[in-house]
């Protein structure tokens, strides 16, 4: 009843006359004066709070200054009035919802409140109040201010005496609702502010946030765990100082533990089944994505040996787990580009889902190396090629990410040469031998099936195999020389099944023994690729081929042409083998076509023809003099025009370093309406960034080469094989030296930091010594004063004795106390 009566008094006008809202707000604002009773001020604030939503401008213009003064004076004394003021100010500053006018008013009042640092400093000190509603309302108000004027609040926070301590205090509040609101506030506070990120990290924010994640159930937690992990990511992202500090704490193993992955695991040991097989939902996927994102960040931050478990965890998740496809793709993309991880030595245990069990039962397959599993994933897709024909964006992104990791792994020339050399037949036999069977070689050399409808799984597998094999040959004369010796054996379509994986409980199936071919039937890989290219071009040009089928044949052709272009570049012997296999006739026909439907195939054929003309330097039946008249008949302008059209094709221009998966169909290519309607969610791959970069780097060299005479030396600025090997080795040396320089710079920075700390300590010692000297002087002065006082006391005592003696001699009486004193003195004497 007191509340209602006080509110009624506050709202009532003179003699109860009716008032407008403006008059009421003015009267309530006047009652915020410190001279008013606390109860009246509380009632006025509550009334203003009720009016603030419908009369935001009037309340803001008339009452903000009074509300702030009342906040300073009463919030720490009365929790109710503090809560009401904070909620009212929060309503006035809210700029998230409402009309543009309301948002503008929210920003206006925010600017008024933060015009000085007094209010912000007070709010951060108010966080120390343990009262629930006061702390909760303060956090909400600070969050609103951060959303409106983040940079200003951040600058005030750095100068607030109670800032960092108050933030850590609310992060460890036992009341979940306050802790959760505090995490949301911290997300906004640390955004784009490395200084605040450092301050909170050194105050213990990492520990508090990970405690929250653990309390909420780890990756199985809900939105609170997600918010805490997002805060951790925000503290580490683009902040090398915090990343270094985090690695020095005891927290790095926690990341692996949250994913149930062992921190210490031997190279040949397999990951536990608890990690590989888990139940997944959307929230768990989001939380796991944040954790592996943090792992990838730490791996890429010039990591030390402690990041090796992270790399192993990412590899295991991508290649041997039932994690959702987007997580696998993310894990592969977070592996460092200069990966030095021993993929060929890591043993994995892949799993495949048991059909019709809805992912609840899984078959364990036999052990495989991480490198084999990586190649298998790229060529055949997930789970032993179970959905090899899928062309969804997720599926193709995963397979392209696996191909990109393979490219990074084979950057060193010795690695790529070793892989290619493993495909070369053994020479210690009296009979010609075939190359060992591998999934990469099988998918690469398998001829397209022209007797039935194209299998989309075979198209994708062959296309990705050409991209991966090109990574082995590019800029490596040794690998190209070894590749010319590869002799694939008899090939039979295997669908999507893999030669790496077989059920562990069933053993490998018996391998069919092919008939021994005649010696003259042996063909090198280069000859087989030339035949496959010719077969794909013939099938593409058939009159009854639909638009969709022609597009699939184009992917075959593009894969072969891209691989051959990179293989034959600066390799005269390979050019000779290609031309001897009939490659010249294969290239000329597509260039002559008059159709304007597609520019991809003619442009690539013209590019490859230019490479053959440029590097045809070996003696043979087909020489430069043989090719020159053909170029003349085709016309140099026509060839250059075909290459220019290719360069402008959207499928070529849309490829970037991080994305090679394009939507289907690509804009600008006419397809039937039926094909368009049935493929709205389908994606496709045409080129990878490595080929796009290769083509752009050498386009003008090939273009100039068309105009050179047959007897003229090569017009390209390319180096010889020896020069290329020398340059490659020098690049490796430079790369190693750069790594050493970075390590030395880091050590120098640490040394400079230590020097700075020593200088600070020396200054502290000098300051303490000065203080000690000052204290010593003061002590001496005090001792001297005490000595003087003792001398004075002795003089006074002597004089007193004499005075007493005179008094007695004069017959005067001495007081009893004085007499006692005298007797005591006589006794002492």
Number of C-alpha atoms within 10 A of each C-alpha: 6 9 13 10 11 17 21 15 14 21 21 15 15 8 6 10 7 12 14 9 15 13 14 20 26 17 19 26 22 17 21 24 16 14 8 12 12 18 15 19 26 25 27 28 30 22 20 25 23 13 17 22 13 11 16 19 18 17 26 24 14 17 22 20 15 18 26 18 15 21 22 17 13 19 21 15 12 15 17 17 24 27 22 26 27 28 22 27 24 24 18 26 28 22 24 14 9 10 10 11 10 18 17 15 20 26 20 18 22 22 16 13 19 16 12 12 16 13 17 23 19 16 22 24 18 21 22 17 18 13 14 14 17 25 24 22 22 25 27 19 21 23 22 23 27 21 18 21 14 19 15 17 20 21 14 19 19 15 13 19 14 18 22 21 18 17 23 20 17 24 24 18 15 10 11 13 11 20 21 20 19 26 24 18 23 27 19 20 23 20 18 17 17 18 14 20 25 20 18 20 22 14 15 13 24 22 17 17 23 21 16 24 23 15 12 17 13 22 24 22 17 16 15 20 27 24 22 27 26 20 26 22 18 21 28 24 19 14 17 15 13 21 21 16 13 18 16 11 11 9 13 18 18 14 19 19 13 19 21 18 24 16 18 10 14 10 13 11 11 16 22 13 15 11 19 22 18 15 12 14 10 9 16 19 18 16 26 23 20 20 22 23 19 23 24 22 20 24 21 16 15 15 14 12 8 15 20 15 20 24 22 23 23 24 25 25 26 28 27 30 23 24 19 16 15 17 22 27 22 20 26 27 22 22 22 19 15 13 15 10 15 13 19 13 13 21 23 25 24 25 25 21 17 13 11 8 9 9 14 12 14 16 14 19 22 19 18 19 17 23 21 21 28 25 23 28 25 29 31 29 26 24 22 23 21 14 14 25 19 17 22 16 18 16 22 24 26 26 27 27 25 28 26 23 23 22 20 17 21 21 17 16 20 12 14 22 21 15 14 22 20 17 21 19 18 13 9 8 8 6 8 15 18 18 20 16 15 18 18 22 23 22 24 26 24 20 20 20 15 11 6 7 8 14 14 14 20 24 21 28 29 26 25 27 27 25 24 25 22 23 25 25 26 22 20 23 21 18 22 24 18 18 24 18 18 23 24 25 22 15 14 9 13 12 14 19 17 18 16 18 23 18 16 14 10 9 11 13 9 6 6 6 6 9 7 9 11 8 10 6 8 17 16 19 20 22 21 20 24 22 18 20 25 19 19 24 21 15 19 21 13 10 7 10 13 14 15 15 16 18 17 19 24 21 23 26 23 22 25 24 22 25 22 23 24 22 27 23 22 26 23 19 18 23 26 22 19 20 21 14 17 15 22 20 11 20 22 17 13 19 20 12 10 7 8 6 9 16 19 23 21 23 24 24 26 28 26 23 23 24 28 28 26 27 23 26 19 16 11 12 10 15 17 21 13 12 17 17 12 12 20 14 9 15 13 17 13 17 23 21 17 21 24 15 14 22 20 13 19 15 23 18 12 15 20 15 11 12 14 20 26 20 17 18 20 15 11 11 14 13 15 11 8 9 15 15 9 9 14 11 13 16 20 20 23 21 24 23 17 17 20 17 13 14 19 11 10 16 18 12 19 23 24 15 21 24 13 15 12 19 9 10 12 18 16 17 8 13 12 12 15 10 11 16 17 13 13 16 14 12 12 14 12 12 12 12 12 12 13 12 12 13 13 12 12 12 12 12 12 12 12 12 12 12 12 12 12 12 12 12 12 12 12 12 12 12 12 12 12 12 12 12 12 11 12 12 12 12 12 11 12 12 12 12 12 12 12 12 12 12 12 12 12 12 11 11 12 11 12 14 14 10 12 17 14 12 13 11 10 9 9 10 12 14 9 9 9 13 13 12 13 17 12 11 11 9 8 7 6
